[in-house]
Amino acid sequence: MPGAEPGSGPGPSRGDPPRSRAAAALRLPLAAAARNSQARRRVGPAMAGSARRSRRGNAAAGSPAARSRRGRGKAAGGPPAQPPGHGAFDLGGQRERWAAFQKRHRLSCEEAARLLLDAYECRNLVKHTGGCHCGAVRFEVWASADLHVFNCNCSICTKKQNRHFIVPASRFKLLKGADNLTTYTFNTHRAQHTFCKTCGVQSFYTPRSNPDGYGIAPHCLDDGTVQTIVTEDINGKEWEKAVKEHKTIRDMSKP
């Protein structure tokens, strides 16, 4: 029986009603005392010390620490424990780093864990780095080595040749240059066209189709991490219809 002390005899069953379990629990120390008394009468004074050690053992078995161990043993054999709540698991020396990571990317524990699992196990993501022309803006982004790039023909994307792939915000990190970025918006003002104040290059932006993510310019990535690029044309001249009919574009910014 999990959690039972050796030599304590049969204990209450987990299936017994509460009153039966309580009664059985009360009988245990009484039965032990009776056995110790009979042992003293049988063996005489020479073995009294052994009986006293037995009593000390019983007392230790009833200590809070022992009850705690038995409780853990019963819990292991009972219903499954409830999963830990938000941030309840033990992070040890990584606690502050984890908290800073969540805060910086505005992630719940589940989202942060999913990001790490995606990066290292599930989707074979790699870390790309990139930035603007003058180097004032630098970023890193976790994405596949095989990029799916959109080529939009709306008015602004045509003028600036805004080919981009989309990632969740949690997979993007601006390394430097926040104070060197400026933003252009128009029409609905949902798309945030950010670019470097110094060289004018837009290496990433917030697309109208995915305001919870980023559109990354593949031609602004450093060499060495991209294997293939597949380009898909999007009819931005009929933007609402194109996005509504697209099967996956909205999901590309979901963690």
Backbone as JSON, one array per atom type, in Angstrom:
{
  "sequence": "MPGAEPGSGPGPSRGDPPRSRAAAALRLPLAAAARNSQARRRVGPAMAGSARRSRRGNAAAGSPAARSRRGRGKAAGGPPAQPPGHGAFDLGGQRERWAAFQKRHRLSCEEAARLLLDAYECRNLVKHTGGCHCGAVRFEVWASADLHVFNCNCSICTKKQNRHFIVPASRFKLLKGADNLTTYTFNTHRAQHTFCKTCGVQSFYTPRSNPDGYGIAPHCLDDGTVQTIVTEDINGKEWEKAVKEHKTIRDMSKP",
  "N": [[0.85, -1.19, 0.0], [0.67, 2.17, -0.95], [2.51, 4.58, 0.84], [2.13, 3.43, 3.38], [3.41, 2.65, 6.64], [6.13, 0.44, 7.41], [5.36, -2.55, 9.14], [3.16, -1.54, 10.47], [0.78, -2.76, 10.25], [-2.5, -3.55, 8.84], [-4.06, -0.82, 7.28], [-6.51, 1.87, 6.93], [-8.64, 1.56, 4.12], [-8.66, 3.29, 0.97], [-11.08, 3.21, -0.26], [-12.96, 2.97, 1.78], [-15.77, 4.28, 3.67], [-15.78, 7.66, 5.11], [-16.22, 7.65, 7.96], [-15.6, 5.0, 8.61], [-12.92, 4.91, 7.92], [-11.86, 6.75, 9.76], [-12.42, 5.47, 12.19], [-10.88, 3.17, 11.9], [-8.37, 4.35, 11.81], [-8.14, 5.26, 14.46], [-8.05, 2.85, 15.78], [-5.54, 1.87, 15.2], [-3.27, 3.01, 16.81], [-4.17, 2.09, 19.33], [-4.19, -0.67, 19.07], [-1.49, -1.09, 18.65], [-0.45, -0.27, 21.13], [-1.53, -2.24, 22.79], [-0.24, -4.51, 21.8], [2.41, -3.88, 22.48], [2.22, -3.9, 25.29], [1.6, -6.6, 25.8], [3.95, -7.7, 24.83], [5.83, -6.77, 26.67], [5.02, -8.1, 28.98], [5.58, -10.71, 28.21], [8.35, -10.85, 27.57], [9.63, -9.63, 29.68], [11.56, -7.5, 31.97], [14.04, -7.32, 30.68], [13.67, -6.82, 27.99], [12.4, -4.43, 27.88], [13.49, -2.06, 27.08], [13.56, -2.41, 24.31], [10.85, -2.36, 23.75], [10.32, 0.28, 24.46], [11.76, 1.57, 22.44], [10.19, 0.79, 20.32], [7.87, 2.22, 20.9], [8.85, 4.79, 20.55], [9.33, 4.66, 17.84], [6.72, 4.44, 16.89], [5.76, 6.9, 17.67], [7.34, 8.58, 16.11], [6.35, 7.86, 13.65], [3.92, 9.07, 13.75], [4.52, 11.73, 13.55], [4.46, 15.13, 12.24], [6.05, 15.27, 9.88], [6.15, 12.59, 9.05], [3.43, 12.13, 8.66], [3.04, 13.85, 6.55], [4.62, 12.62, 4.59], [3.16, 10.24, 4.3], [0.8, 11.3, 3.39], [1.58, 12.28, 0.92], [2.16, 9.9, -0.3], [-0.4, 8.69, -0.4], [-1.66, 10.5, -2.02], [-0.34, 10.03, -4.37], [-1.4, 7.62, -5.13], [-4.03, 8.22, -5.4], [-6.57, 10.37, -6.86], [-5.46, 12.12, -9.84], [-3.1, 14.78, -9.44], [-3.89, 18.29, -9.46], [-3.05, 20.35, -12.26], [-0.28, 22.69, -12.19], [-0.8, 26.2, -11.52], [-0.75, 29.42, -13.18], [2.51, 30.18, -13.76], [3.35, 28.55, -11.64], [5.17, 26.46, -11.54], [8.48, 25.23, -10.66], [11.12, 27.27, -11.33], [13.68, 27.64, -10.55], [16.96, 28.88, -10.83], [16.34, 30.23, -13.12], [14.2, 31.89, -12.83], [13.98, 34.78, -12.79], [14.85, 35.42, -15.35], [12.93, 34.11, -16.92], [10.59, 35.49, -16.16], [11.21, 38.05, -17.1], [11.33, 37.51, -19.82], [8.65, 36.76, -20.4], [7.38, 39.19, -19.77], [8.57, 41.0, -21.55], [7.72, 40.05, -24.04], [5.06, 39.92, -23.65], [3.63, 37.55, -22.88], [1.68, 34.73, -21.82], [2.28, 32.05, -19.44], [1.72, 29.64, -20.73], [1.84, 30.4, -23.45], [4.52, 31.19, -23.66], [5.83, 28.78, -23.09], [4.88, 27.26, -25.24], [6.07, 28.64, -27.35], [8.81, 28.06, -26.91], [8.77, 25.28, -27.19], [7.91, 25.07, -29.83], [10.1, 26.25, -31.07], [12.26, 24.54, -30.48], [11.44, 21.89, -30.73], [8.95, 21.24, -32.11], [8.42, 22.49, -34.68], [10.73, 22.85, -36.1], [12.05, 25.38, -36.16], [14.24, 28.12, -36.95], [16.64, 30.56, -35.87], [16.6, 33.62, -37.29], [18.47, 36.52, -38.15], [18.52, 40.07, -38.7], [18.18, 43.33, -40.29], [18.16, 46.92, -40.91], [19.64, 48.96, -43.58], [21.71, 50.71, -42.69], [22.37, 49.7, -40.24], [21.39, 50.61, -37.84], [19.01, 49.59, -36.93], [18.25, 46.49, -35.65], [17.26, 43.08, -35.49], [15.93, 39.91, -34.32], [14.4, 36.86, -35.34], [12.31, 34.06, -35.0], [11.68, 31.54, -37.23], [10.67, 29.37, -39.93], [13.21, 27.75, -41.9], [12.5, 27.55, -44.46], [10.85, 29.77, -46.21], [7.63, 31.28, -46.5], [6.53, 33.63, -48.53], [4.73, 36.66, -48.99], [3.58, 38.51, -51.77], [2.37, 41.46, -52.27], [0.11, 43.51, -54.16], [-0.97, 45.97, -53.52], [-1.33, 49.59, -53.25], [0.77, 50.79, -51.67], [2.49, 48.64, -51.13], [3.29, 47.95, -53.67], [4.79, 50.24, -54.44], [6.9, 50.24, -52.61], [7.87, 47.71, -52.86], [7.07, 45.59, -51.08], [7.64, 42.75, -50.12], [7.05, 40.05, -47.92], [7.21, 37.85, -45.04], [5.11, 36.36, -42.53], [5.02, 36.4, -39.0], [4.23, 35.36, -35.59], [3.98, 37.85, -32.98], [5.34, 37.07, -30.71], [7.55, 35.7, -31.58], [9.33, 37.45, -32.51], [11.98, 39.73, -31.95], [13.13, 42.87, -31.2], [16.33, 43.96, -31.37], [17.91, 46.27, -31.31], [17.53, 49.84, -31.87], [15.01, 50.94, -31.48], [14.49, 53.61, -30.93], [15.2, 54.69, -33.28], [13.36, 54.29, -35.18], [10.62, 55.13, -37.27], [7.16, 55.66, -38.13], [4.78, 55.1, -40.7], [1.42, 55.58, -41.58], [-1.76, 55.03, -43.2], [-5.04, 55.45, -44.71], [-6.91, 52.98, -43.27], [-5.23, 52.97, -41.13], [-4.37, 50.78, -39.73], [-2.29, 49.09, -40.52], [1.11, 49.28, -39.7], [3.63, 50.91, -40.91], [6.75, 50.68, -40.39], [9.99, 52.16, -40.42], [13.52, 52.76, -40.81], [14.88, 55.75, -39.54], [17.25, 56.77, -40.44], [18.36, 55.43, -42.78], [16.1, 54.78, -44.17], [15.08, 52.24, -44.72], [12.66, 49.68, -44.65], [12.61, 47.03, -42.7], [10.97, 45.41, -41.3], [7.46, 45.26, -40.43], [4.13, 46.04, -39.17], [1.53, 44.24, -40.33], [-1.64, 44.94, -41.89], [-3.32, 42.76, -42.23], [-2.54, 41.07, -40.21], [-2.43, 42.21, -37.38], [-1.53, 41.37, -34.92], [0.95, 40.38, -35.25], [4.09, 40.28, -37.08], [5.32, 41.47, -40.2], [7.99, 40.36, -42.03], [10.76, 41.39, -43.9], [12.24, 39.36, -46.2], [14.52, 39.9, -47.67], [15.97, 41.47, -46.03], [17.18, 39.92, -44.17], [20.03, 38.41, -42.58], [22.65, 36.58, -44.25], [22.7, 32.97, -44.59], [20.78, 31.51, -43.07], [18.39, 31.06, -44.38], [16.81, 28.71, -46.42], [14.99, 28.07, -48.56], [12.68, 30.0, -50.56], [9.33, 30.56, -51.06], [7.07, 32.25, -53.03], [3.98, 33.92, -52.79], [1.41, 35.47, -54.54], [-0.65, 38.18, -53.61], [-3.75, 39.72, -53.99], [-3.83, 42.76, -53.39], [-5.19, 44.95, -54.29], [-7.8, 44.4, -54.11], [-8.24, 44.09, -51.27], [-9.82, 43.38, -48.94], [-11.48, 41.31, -49.92], [-9.53, 39.49, -50.79], [-8.14, 38.77, -48.42], [-10.23, 37.74, -46.89], [-10.9, 35.46, -48.35], [-8.61, 33.99, -48.21], [-7.03, 31.08, -46.91], [-5.21, 30.68, -44.82], [-3.78, 32.96, -43.98], [-4.54, 34.62, -41.82], [-3.99, 33.04, -39.63], [-1.28, 32.94, -39.41], [-0.03, 34.62, -37.67], [-0.59, 33.67, -35.21], [0.43, 32.36, -32.08]],
  "CA": [[0.0, 0.0, 0.0], [1.52, 3.37, -0.99], [2.49, 5.48, 1.99], [1.97, 2.73, 4.65], [4.66, 2.45, 7.36], [6.39, -0.99, 7.63], [5.06, -3.1, 10.45], [2.05, -0.87, 11.15], [-0.43, -3.56, 10.11], [-3.44, -3.07, 7.83], [-4.58, 0.53, 7.51], [-7.79, 2.13, 6.3], [-8.67, 1.53, 2.66], [-9.14, 4.54, 0.39], [-12.47, 3.06, -0.67], [-13.85, 2.95, 2.93], [-16.43, 5.55, 4.01], [-14.96, 8.47, 6.02], [-16.3, 7.23, 9.37], [-14.87, 3.75, 8.77], [-11.49, 5.21, 7.9], [-11.51, 7.4, 11.03], [-12.42, 4.46, 13.26], [-9.71, 2.32, 11.7], [-7.19, 5.12, 12.19], [-8.07, 5.28, 15.92], [-7.71, 1.52, 16.3], [-4.12, 1.56, 14.98], [-2.41, 3.21, 17.99], [-4.63, 1.25, 20.44], [-3.71, -2.04, 18.84], [-0.03, -1.08, 18.86], [-0.2, -0.21, 22.57], [-1.85, -3.55, 23.36], [0.84, -5.44, 21.44], [3.59, -3.55, 23.28], [1.99, -4.35, 26.66], [1.75, -8.06, 25.83], [5.36, -8.03, 24.64], [6.56, -6.53, 27.92], [4.72, -9.18, 29.93], [6.19, -11.96, 27.77], [9.81, -10.87, 27.56], [10.14, -9.16, 30.94], [12.3, -6.22, 32.0], [15.22, -7.29, 29.83], [13.32, -6.32, 26.66], [11.58, -3.21, 28.01], [14.09, -1.01, 26.24], [13.13, -2.62, 22.94], [9.47, -1.88, 23.64], [10.35, 1.74, 24.45], [12.16, 1.98, 21.09], [9.03, 0.6, 19.45], [6.97, 3.34, 21.11], [9.43, 5.95, 19.91], [9.11, 4.51, 16.4], [5.32, 4.78, 16.6], [5.61, 8.35, 17.81], [7.93, 9.2, 14.92], [5.45, 7.62, 12.53], [2.81, 10.01, 13.85], [5.0, 13.1, 13.48], [3.98, 15.85, 11.05], [6.81, 14.92, 8.68], [5.72, 11.28, 8.59], [2.07, 12.26, 8.09], [3.18, 14.5, 5.25], [5.08, 11.61, 3.64], [2.06, 9.33, 4.01], [-0.17, 12.03, 2.58], [2.06, 12.3, -0.45], [2.01, 8.56, -0.85], [-1.79, 8.45, -0.74], [-2.01, 11.34, -3.17], [0.19, 9.41, -5.57], [-2.27, 6.54, -5.54], [-5.39, 8.7, -5.52], [-6.85, 11.09, -8.09], [-4.3, 12.88, -10.32], [-2.97, 16.13, -8.89], [-4.27, 19.36, -10.36], [-1.87, 20.97, -12.87], [0.09, 23.96, -11.55], [-1.39, 27.38, -12.1], [0.1, 30.33, -13.94], [3.82, 30.44, -13.17], [3.49, 27.84, -10.38], [6.23, 25.45, -11.54], [9.73, 25.7, -10.08], [12.06, 27.69, -12.37], [15.02, 27.7, -10.0], [17.76, 30.05, -11.15], [15.85, 30.89, -14.35], [12.95, 32.58, -12.53], [13.98, 36.18, -13.23], [14.97, 35.45, -16.81], [11.63, 33.71, -17.46], [9.65, 36.58, -15.93], [11.55, 39.13, -18.02], [10.96, 37.04, -21.17], [7.2, 36.89, -20.5], [7.0, 40.6, -19.76], [9.05, 41.66, -22.77], [6.93, 39.62, -25.19], [3.65, 39.94, -23.26], [3.2, 36.17, -23.04], [1.32, 33.91, -20.67], [3.19, 30.91, -19.27], [1.43, 28.67, -21.78], [2.35, 30.91, -24.72], [5.98, 31.15, -23.62], [6.22, 27.37, -23.2], [4.61, 26.84, -26.62], [7.1, 29.24, -28.19], [10.04, 27.31, -26.76], [8.57, 23.96, -27.77], [7.92, 25.25, -31.28], [11.44, 26.58, -31.54], [13.25, 23.49, -30.29], [10.95, 20.53, -30.93], [7.78, 20.94, -32.94], [8.33, 22.97, -36.06], [12.06, 23.01, -36.67], [12.31, 26.79, -36.42], [15.61, 28.6, -36.81], [16.71, 31.97, -35.52], [17.13, 34.51, -38.3], [18.78, 37.88, -37.71], [18.48, 40.99, -39.82], [18.07, 44.72, -39.93], [18.12, 47.91, -41.98], [20.88, 49.08, -44.33], [22.77, 51.39, -41.94], [22.69, 48.92, -39.05], [20.82, 51.19, -36.63], [17.89, 48.72, -36.51], [18.6, 45.07, -35.71], [16.24, 42.22, -34.88], [15.99, 38.47, -34.53], [13.06, 36.29, -35.52], [12.24, 32.6, -35.13], [10.8, 31.15, -38.34], [11.18, 28.24, -40.69], [14.27, 28.04, -42.87], [11.79, 27.59, -45.74], [9.96, 30.9, -45.99], [6.45, 31.52, -47.35], [6.56, 35.09, -48.66], [3.61, 37.26, -49.71], [3.88, 39.61, -52.67], [1.11, 42.19, -52.37], [0.11, 44.53, -55.21], [-1.68, 47.19, -53.12], [-0.62, 50.79, -53.68], [2.03, 51.03, -50.96], [3.39, 47.49, -51.28], [3.86, 48.04, -55.01], [5.79, 51.3, -54.5], [8.12, 49.93, -51.84], [8.22, 46.3, -53.07], [6.96, 45.05, -49.72], [7.49, 41.3, -49.97], [7.25, 39.77, -46.49], [6.61, 36.66, -44.42], [4.41, 36.77, -41.31], [5.31, 35.61, -37.79], [3.62, 35.9, -34.37], [4.79, 38.85, -32.28], [6.17, 36.41, -29.69], [8.76, 35.14, -32.19], [10.13, 38.57, -33.01], [12.62, 40.53, -30.91], [13.92, 44.01, -31.67], [17.58, 43.97, -30.61], [18.29, 47.67, -31.1], [17.02, 50.78, -32.85], [13.62, 51.37, -31.24], [14.42, 55.07, -31.0], [15.57, 55.11, -34.64], [12.25, 53.9, -36.07], [9.46, 56.0, -37.43], [6.04, 54.88, -38.66], [3.86, 55.73, -41.64], [0.12, 54.92, -41.7], [-2.72, 55.7, -44.08], [-6.33, 54.79, -44.88], [-7.46, 52.49, -42.0], [-4.17, 53.18, -40.12], [-4.11, 49.54, -39.0], [-0.92, 48.69, -40.86], [2.13, 50.18, -39.15], [4.79, 50.8, -41.8], [7.91, 51.21, -39.64], [11.23, 52.17, -41.19], [14.65, 53.42, -40.16], [14.96, 57.2, -39.79], [18.53, 57.13, -41.05], [18.53, 54.93, -44.15], [14.79, 54.65, -44.81], [14.75, 50.86, -45.06], [11.68, 48.96, -43.84], [13.02, 45.63, -42.58], [9.8, 44.71, -40.76], [6.34, 46.16, -40.16], [2.93, 45.37, -38.65], [0.6, 44.22, -41.45], [-3.08, 45.1, -41.63], [-3.93, 41.44, -42.16], [-2.09, 40.39, -38.98], [-1.96, 43.24, -36.44], [-0.93, 40.73, -33.75], [2.22, 39.79, -35.66], [5.0, 41.13, -37.85], [5.73, 41.1, -41.55], [9.45, 40.48, -42.07], [11.31, 41.43, -45.26], [13.26, 38.31, -46.3], [15.74, 40.46, -48.26], [16.69, 42.18, -44.96], [17.78, 38.93, -43.28], [21.43, 38.08, -42.81], [22.87, 35.35, -45.01], [23.08, 31.74, -43.92], [19.73, 30.76, -42.36], [17.26, 30.8, -45.29], [17.08, 27.64, -47.37], [14.18, 28.28, -49.76], [11.63, 31.0, -50.49], [8.19, 30.38, -51.96], [6.36, 33.53, -53.08], [2.54, 33.85, -53.14], [0.84, 36.77, -54.88], [-1.89, 38.58, -52.94], [-4.4, 40.82, -54.7], [-4.07, 43.84, -52.45], [-6.11, 45.95, -54.85], [-9.1, 44.0, -53.53], [-7.66, 43.58, -50.05], [-10.81, 42.72, -48.07], [-11.87, 40.04, -50.54], [-8.38, 38.58, -50.83], [-7.86, 38.27, -47.08], [-11.37, 36.92, -46.48], [-10.89, 34.18, -49.06], [-7.37, 33.25, -47.96], [-7.29, 30.02, -45.92], [-4.25, 30.56, -43.7], [-3.0, 34.16, -43.67], [-4.88, 35.13, -40.49], [-3.43, 32.17, -38.58], [0.18, 32.95, -39.43], [0.48, 35.42, -36.53], [-0.99, 33.03, -33.96], [1.55, 31.62, -31.47]],
  "C": [[0.88, 1.24, 0.0], [1.37, 4.19, 0.27], [2.37, 4.78, 3.31], [3.33, 2.54, 5.3], [4.88, 0.95, 7.58], [6.03, -1.39, 9.06], [3.89, -2.46, 11.13], [0.76, -1.66, 11.03], [-1.35, -2.94, 9.08], [-3.98, -1.71, 8.22], [-5.91, 0.69, 6.82], [-7.66, 2.11, 4.79], [-9.19, 2.85, 2.14], [-10.59, 4.44, -0.04], [-13.45, 3.06, 0.48], [-14.55, 4.28, 3.09], [-15.6, 6.32, 5.01], [-15.02, 8.01, 7.47], [-15.53, 5.94, 9.61], [-13.38, 4.0, 8.8], [-11.05, 5.84, 9.21], [-11.43, 6.38, 12.16], [-11.19, 3.55, 13.14], [-8.44, 3.03, 12.12], [-7.02, 5.18, 13.71], [-7.65, 3.93, 16.48], [-6.22, 1.22, 16.18], [-3.26, 1.79, 16.22], [-2.83, 2.37, 19.19], [-4.12, -0.17, 20.29], [-2.2, -2.12, 19.09], [0.3, -1.07, 20.35], [-0.47, -1.56, 23.22], [-0.74, -4.55, 23.04], [2.09, -5.16, 22.26], [3.45, -4.03, 24.72], [2.17, -5.86, 26.78], [3.22, -8.45, 25.68], [6.15, -7.84, 25.92], [6.3, -7.64, 28.92], [5.44, -10.47, 29.53], [7.71, -11.93, 27.96], [10.42, -10.35, 28.84], [10.95, -7.9, 30.81], [13.46, -6.17, 31.03], [14.93, -6.7, 28.47], [12.5, -5.05, 26.72], [12.14, -2.09, 27.15], [13.67, -1.15, 24.79], [11.71, -2.12, 22.73], [9.43, -0.37, 23.61], [10.78, 2.26, 23.08], [11.01, 1.85, 20.11], [8.06, 1.76, 19.61], [7.51, 4.6, 20.45], [9.23, 5.89, 18.4], [7.69, 4.87, 16.02], [5.1, 6.28, 16.68], [6.17, 9.07, 16.6], [7.02, 9.03, 13.72], [4.28, 8.57, 12.55], [3.22, 11.46, 13.78], [4.46, 13.79, 12.24], [4.72, 15.47, 9.79], [6.37, 13.58, 8.12], [4.33, 11.34, 7.99], [2.12, 12.9, 6.73], [3.63, 13.51, 4.2], [3.97, 10.65, 3.28], [1.03, 9.99, 3.14], [0.26, 12.08, 1.13], [1.91, 10.94, -1.1], [0.59, 8.27, -1.25], [-2.2, 9.27, -1.95], [-1.52, 10.71, -4.45], [-0.7, 8.29, -6.06], [-3.69, 6.96, -5.73], [-5.62, 9.41, -6.84], [-5.64, 11.89, -8.53], [-4.29, 14.29, -9.76], [-3.37, 17.15, -9.94], [-3.01, 19.97, -10.98], [-1.56, 22.29, -12.21], [-0.55, 25.13, -12.27], [-0.36, 28.22, -12.83], [1.4, 30.6, -13.18], [4.11, 29.66, -11.9], [4.64, 26.84, -10.38], [7.56, 26.08, -11.12], [10.73, 26.0, -11.19], [13.49, 27.78, -11.87], [15.73, 28.99, -10.34], [17.32, 30.8, -12.39], [14.61, 31.72, -14.1], [12.92, 34.01, -13.07], [14.07, 36.28, -14.75], [13.64, 35.11, -17.48], [10.62, 34.85, -17.33], [9.92, 37.75, -16.89], [11.16, 38.78, -19.46], [9.46, 37.19, -21.38], [6.78, 38.35, -20.6], [7.37, 41.29, -21.06], [8.17, 41.32, -23.97], [5.43, 39.55, -24.89], [3.0, 38.56, -23.47], [2.68, 35.6, -21.74], [2.33, 32.79, -20.56], [2.99, 29.89, -20.4], [2.0, 29.12, -23.12], [3.87, 30.85, -24.78], [6.48, 29.71, -23.77], [6.01, 26.87, -24.63], [5.67, 27.39, -27.57], [8.4, 28.44, -28.12], [9.93, 25.92, -27.37], [8.57, 24.04, -29.3], [9.33, 25.44, -31.8], [12.38, 25.38, -31.52], [12.76, 22.08, -30.62], [9.98, 20.4, -32.09], [7.94, 21.31, -34.41], [9.69, 23.26, -36.71], [12.36, 24.46, -37.06], [13.79, 27.1, -36.26], [15.56, 30.08, -36.45], [17.38, 32.75, -36.64], [17.47, 35.85, -37.64], [18.77, 38.79, -38.94], [18.39, 42.42, -39.35], [18.04, 45.62, -41.16], [19.49, 48.01, -42.65], [22.01, 49.68, -43.5], [23.15, 50.67, -40.66], [22.13, 49.49, -37.76], [19.7, 50.33, -36.06], [18.33, 47.28, -36.71], [17.54, 44.27, -34.98], [16.62, 40.76, -35.06], [14.58, 37.93, -34.6], [13.19, 34.78, -35.68], [11.23, 32.27, -36.22], [11.42, 29.93, -39.02], [12.34, 28.68, -41.57], [13.7, 28.11, -44.29], [10.67, 28.61, -45.61], [8.82, 30.94, -47.02], [6.24, 33.03, -47.4], [5.36, 35.57, -49.48], [4.11, 38.44, -50.55], [2.57, 40.33, -52.97], [1.22, 43.28, -53.43], [-0.74, 45.74, -54.84], [-0.79, 48.4, -53.42], [0.72, 50.96, -52.99], [3.0, 49.86, -51.12], [4.03, 47.49, -52.66], [4.99, 49.06, -55.06], [7.06, 50.96, -53.73], [8.53, 48.46, -51.95], [8.23, 45.53, -51.76], [6.66, 43.55, -49.73], [7.86, 40.93, -48.54], [6.68, 38.41, -46.11], [6.12, 37.06, -43.03], [4.76, 35.82, -40.17], [4.51, 36.18, -36.63], [4.55, 36.9, -33.7], [5.73, 38.21, -31.28], [7.46, 35.84, -30.26], [9.69, 36.22, -32.74], [10.71, 39.34, -31.83], [13.45, 41.64, -31.55], [15.16, 44.12, -30.78], [18.07, 45.38, -30.34], [17.62, 48.54, -32.15], [15.6, 51.25, -32.63], [13.47, 52.87, -31.38], [14.81, 55.6, -32.38], [14.52, 54.7, -35.67], [11.21, 55.0, -36.13], [8.39, 55.21, -38.19], [5.17, 55.72, -39.58], [2.57, 54.91, -41.67], [-0.76, 55.7, -42.68], [-4.01, 54.89, -44.09], [-6.89, 54.32, -43.54], [-6.49, 52.72, -40.83], [-3.91, 51.93, -39.27], [-2.71, 49.02, -39.29], [0.06, 49.74, -40.35], [3.41, 49.99, -39.96], [6.0, 51.48, -41.13], [9.15, 51.14, -40.51], [12.29, 52.98, -40.45], [14.69, 54.9, -40.53], [16.21, 57.58, -40.57], [18.61, 56.72, -42.51], [17.21, 54.72, -44.89], [14.33, 53.25, -45.12], [13.7, 50.31, -44.09], [12.08, 47.48, -43.82], [11.91, 44.77, -41.97], [8.69, 45.75, -40.58], [5.19, 45.36, -39.57], [1.85, 45.39, -39.74], [-0.86, 44.38, -41.02], [-3.76, 43.74, -41.47], [-3.65, 40.74, -40.84], [-1.55, 41.41, -37.98], [-1.35, 42.67, -35.16], [0.4, 40.06, -34.09], [3.08, 40.8, -36.39], [5.17, 40.56, -39.25], [7.21, 41.39, -41.69], [9.9, 40.46, -43.53], [12.42, 40.39, -45.39], [14.58, 38.84, -46.85], [16.52, 41.29, -47.25], [17.27, 41.23, -43.93], [19.25, 38.74, -43.61], [21.55, 36.75, -43.56], [23.08, 34.15, -44.08], [21.98, 30.94, -43.26], [18.53, 30.43, -43.24], [17.66, 29.74, -46.29], [16.31, 27.87, -48.67], [13.15, 29.38, -49.49], [10.57, 30.68, -51.54], [7.36, 31.65, -51.88], [4.91, 33.31, -53.54], [2.04, 35.27, -53.4], [-0.48, 36.99, -54.14], [-2.46, 39.79, -53.67], [-4.79, 41.92, -53.71], [-4.96, 44.93, -52.98], [-7.55, 45.65, -54.44], [-8.8, 43.33, -52.18], [-8.66, 42.8, -49.21], [-11.21, 41.36, -48.61], [-10.73, 39.03, -50.49], [-8.11, 37.96, -49.47], [-8.99, 37.37, -46.59], [-11.32, 35.54, -47.1], [-9.64, 33.35, -48.78], [-7.57, 32.28, -46.79], [-6.41, 30.12, -44.68], [-3.62, 31.87, -43.25], [-3.29, 34.7, -42.26], [-4.22, 34.32, -39.37], [-1.91, 32.28, -38.47], [0.78, 33.76, -38.29], [0.05, 34.84, -35.2], [0.18, 32.24, -33.4], [1.39, 30.12, -31.63]]
}
